[in-house]
Amino acid sequence: MSLNYSQLRECVVVPALSQLGLYSEAAEQLVIGTIAQESNGTYIKQIGAGPALGLIQMEPLTHKDLWLNFINYKPCFRDALLQMTSDSVDVNYDQHGWPDHQALVWNLRYAFAMCRMHYYRKPEALPKANDIKALAQYWKIHYNTVKGAGTTAEFLHNFPYDMYGLNRGDYL
């Protein structure tokens, strides 16, 4: 069982990226592709003993680093992200400088915005929309990394092409 990607896109991904002021079709496709690859839109906790959390499978150390070394120095993003959180998460932010990592599990809008922030922090520009092979490579380099077990072939296999009117056979 997984979530309906069209509904996820319309109701959560697009509003989250728009609230950050970082929406583009390429960014949307990269976040949707990350969700499809990292969790199949199903798992909110890493399978096995790993620490990754949420549909985006972000590790707590990555989450913390994004806040302490990037987001806290970008007031417009900090404020937009904190508007997406709840009071319990804000208490953790006030005490430690980053929201509670568990928000990556139960707050989809926040989690998807954090996924976009992870990519936004990278100096390389996003690939063009509908260039799923380039998006897969971007994901591998900047999200999964060379040490990660995921492959671009898996990303290409898991991407929801139909949602974008793309022919899966053109990419596999």
Contacts in CASP RR format, 6 or more apart in sequence:
PFRMAT RR
TARGET T0000
AUTHOR 0000-0000-0000
METHOD contacts of the structure
MODEL  1
MSLNYSQLRECVVVPALSQLGLYSEAAEQLVIGTIAQESNGTYIKQIGAG
PALGLIQMEPLTHKDLWLNFINYKPCFRDALLQMTSDSVDVNYDQHGWPD
HQALVWNLRYAFAMCRMHYYRKPEALPKANDIKALAQYWKIHYNTVKGAG
TTAEFLHNFPYDMYGLNRGDYL
1 42 0 8 1.000
2 40 0 8 1.000
2 41 0 8 1.000
2 42 0 8 1.000
3 41 0 8 1.000
3 42 0 8 1.000
3 55 0 8 1.000
5 32 0 8 1.000
5 35 0 8 1.000
5 36 0 8 1.000
5 41 0 8 1.000
5 160 0 8 1.000
5 163 0 8 1.000
6 163 0 8 1.000
8 32 0 8 1.000
8 35 0 8 1.000
8 41 0 8 1.000
8 108 0 8 1.000
9 28 0 8 1.000
9 32 0 8 1.000
9 163 0 8 1.000
12 108 0 8 1.000
12 109 0 8 1.000
12 112 0 8 1.000
13 28 0 8 1.000
13 31 0 8 1.000
13 32 0 8 1.000
13 112 0 8 1.000
14 23 0 8 1.000
14 28 0 8 1.000
15 109 0 8 1.000
16 84 0 8 1.000
16 108 0 8 1.000
16 109 0 8 1.000
16 110 0 8 1.000
16 112 0 8 1.000
16 113 0 8 1.000
16 116 0 8 1.000
17 23 0 8 1.000
17 24 0 8 1.000
17 27 0 8 1.000
17 28 0 8 1.000
17 31 0 8 1.000
17 112 0 8 1.000
17 113 0 8 1.000
17 116 0 8 1.000
19 80 0 8 1.000
19 83 0 8 1.000
19 84 0 8 1.000
19 109 0 8 1.000
19 113 0 8 1.000
20 77 0 8 1.000
20 80 0 8 1.000
20 81 0 8 1.000
20 113 0 8 1.000
20 116 0 8 1.000
20 117 0 8 1.000
20 120 0 8 1.000
21 80 0 8 1.000
22 116 0 8 1.000
22 120 0 8 1.000
24 126 0 8 1.000
24 129 0 8 1.000
25 129 0 8 1.000
25 130 0 8 1.000
26 126 0 8 1.000
26 127 0 8 1.000
26 128 0 8 1.000
26 129 0 8 1.000
26 131 0 8 1.000
26 135 0 8 1.000
27 116 0 8 1.000
27 119 0 8 1.000
27 126 0 8 1.000
28 129 0 8 1.000
29 129 0 8 1.000
29 130 0 8 1.000
29 132 0 8 1.000
29 135 0 8 1.000
29 164 0 8 1.000
30 119 0 8 1.000
30 126 0 8 1.000
30 127 0 8 1.000
30 135 0 8 1.000
30 138 0 8 1.000
30 139 0 8 1.000
31 56 0 8 1.000
31 112 0 8 1.000
31 115 0 8 1.000
31 116 0 8 1.000
31 119 0 8 1.000
32 159 0 8 1.000
32 160 0 8 1.000
32 163 0 8 1.000
33 135 0 8 1.000
33 139 0 8 1.000
33 155 0 8 1.000
33 158 0 8 1.000
33 159 0 8 1.000
33 160 0 8 1.000
34 56 0 8 1.000
34 115 0 8 1.000
34 139 0 8 1.000
34 143 0 8 1.000
35 41 0 8 1.000
35 55 0 8 1.000
35 56 0 8 1.000
35 112 0 8 1.000
35 115 0 8 1.000
36 155 0 8 1.000
36 158 0 8 1.000
36 159 0 8 1.000
36 160 0 8 1.000
37 139 0 8 1.000
37 144 0 8 1.000
37 150 0 8 1.000
37 154 0 8 1.000
37 155 0 8 1.000
37 158 0 8 1.000
37 159 0 8 1.000
38 52 0 8 1.000
38 55 0 8 1.000
38 56 0 8 1.000
38 57 0 8 1.000
38 143 0 8 1.000
39 54 0 8 1.000
39 55 0 8 1.000
39 56 0 8 1.000
39 57 0 8 1.000
40 158 0 8 1.000
41 55 0 8 1.000
42 55 0 8 1.000
43 54 0 8 1.000
43 55 0 8 1.000
43 57 0 8 1.000
44 53 0 8 1.000
44 54 0 8 1.000
44 55 0 8 1.000
44 105 0 8 1.000
45 52 0 8 1.000
45 53 0 8 1.000
45 54 0 8 1.000
45 105 0 8 1.000
46 52 0 8 1.000
46 53 0 8 1.000
46 57 0 8 1.000
51 59 0 8 1.000
51 60 0 8 1.000
51 61 0 8 1.000
52 58 0 8 1.000
52 59 0 8 1.000
53 59 0 8 1.000
53 60 0 8 1.000
53 63 0 8 1.000
53 101 0 8 1.000
53 102 0 8 1.000
53 104 0 8 1.000
53 105 0 8 1.000
54 104 0 8 1.000
54 105 0 8 1.000
54 111 0 8 1.000
55 108 0 8 1.000
55 111 0 8 1.000
55 112 0 8 1.000
56 104 0 8 1.000
56 111 0 8 1.000
56 112 0 8 1.000
56 114 0 8 1.000
56 115 0 8 1.000
58 104 0 8 1.000
58 111 0 8 1.000
58 114 0 8 1.000
58 115 0 8 1.000
58 118 0 8 1.000
60 101 0 8 1.000
62 118 0 8 1.000
63 98 0 8 1.000
63 99 0 8 1.000
63 101 0 8 1.000
63 104 0 8 1.000
63 114 0 8 1.000
64 98 0 8 1.000
64 101 0 8 1.000
66 98 0 8 1.000
66 114 0 8 1.000
66 117 0 8 1.000
66 118 0 8 1.000
66 121 0 8 1.000
67 93 0 8 1.000
67 97 0 8 1.000
67 98 0 8 1.000
67 99 0 8 1.000
68 97 0 8 1.000
68 98 0 8 1.000
70 117 0 8 1.000
70 121 0 8 1.000
71 77 0 8 1.000
71 78 0 8 1.000
71 81 0 8 1.000
71 117 0 8 1.000
72 78 0 8 1.000
72 97 0 8 1.000
77 117 0 8 1.000
80 113 0 8 1.000
81 99 0 8 1.000
81 110 0 8 1.000
81 113 0 8 1.000
81 114 0 8 1.000
81 117 0 8 1.000
82 90 0 8 1.000
82 93 0 8 1.000
82 99 0 8 1.000
84 107 0 8 1.000
84 109 0 8 1.000
84 110 0 8 1.000
84 113 0 8 1.000
85 93 0 8 1.000
85 99 0 8 1.000
85 103 0 8 1.000
85 107 0 8 1.000
85 110 0 8 1.000
86 103 0 8 1.000
86 107 0 8 1.000
88 100 0 8 1.000
89 99 0 8 1.000
89 100 0 8 1.000
89 103 0 8 1.000
89 107 0 8 1.000
89 110 0 8 1.000
90 99 0 8 1.000
92 98 0 8 1.000
92 99 0 8 1.000
92 100 0 8 1.000
93 99 0 8 1.000
99 110 0 8 1.000
103 110 0 8 1.000
103 111 0 8 1.000
104 110 0 8 1.000
104 111 0 8 1.000
104 114 0 8 1.000
105 111 0 8 1.000
115 143 0 8 1.000
118 142 0 8 1.000
118 143 0 8 1.000
119 126 0 8 1.000
119 138 0 8 1.000
119 142 0 8 1.000
119 143 0 8 1.000
122 142 0 8 1.000
124 138 0 8 1.000
124 141 0 8 1.000
124 142 0 8 1.000
126 135 0 8 1.000
126 138 0 8 1.000
127 134 0 8 1.000
127 135 0 8 1.000
127 137 0 8 1.000
127 138 0 8 1.000
128 134 0 8 1.000
130 164 0 8 1.000
130 166 0 8 1.000
132 156 0 8 1.000
132 159 0 8 1.000
132 161 0 8 1.000
132 166 0 8 1.000
132 171 0 8 1.000
133 152 0 8 1.000
133 156 0 8 1.000
133 171 0 8 1.000
135 155 0 8 1.000
135 159 0 8 1.000
136 152 0 8 1.000
136 155 0 8 1.000
136 156 0 8 1.000
136 159 0 8 1.000
137 152 0 8 1.000
139 152 0 8 1.000
139 155 0 8 1.000
140 146 0 8 1.000
140 150 0 8 1.000
140 151 0 8 1.000
140 152 0 8 1.000
140 155 0 8 1.000
144 150 0 8 1.000
156 171 0 8 1.000
156 172 0 8 1.000
157 172 0 8 1.000
159 171 0 8 1.000
161 167 0 8 1.000
161 168 0 8 1.000
161 171 0 8 1.000
162 168 0 8 1.000
END
